[in-house]
Amino acid sequence: MSGMKYKRRGMVRRKGGAGSKIVGKTARTFAPNLQTVRATINGGTKKITVCVKCLKAGKVTKAK
């Protein structure tokens, strides 16, 4: 997924400043947090690459 990285300068208003200004924008990509795990698939154990979001949700069963 693509997005932007913002460079800011100046103190924010809630801290008593005049407000922060955006002085630079750089394109960047957001990558998923992939981990290599040993998982149980069709009764056998196999090494696969899985995102951590799927691991936490319980969509993948880790091998013992």
Number of C-alpha atoms within 10 A of each C-alpha: 7 8 11 12 11 12 12 14 11 12 13 13 10 8 8 8 10 11 13 13 13 10 10 11 12 9 9 11 10 9 8 11 10 14 12 11 18 18 19 16 14 7 8 9 14 13 13 14 12 18 14 15 12 12 15 9 8 10 10 18 13 15 14 7
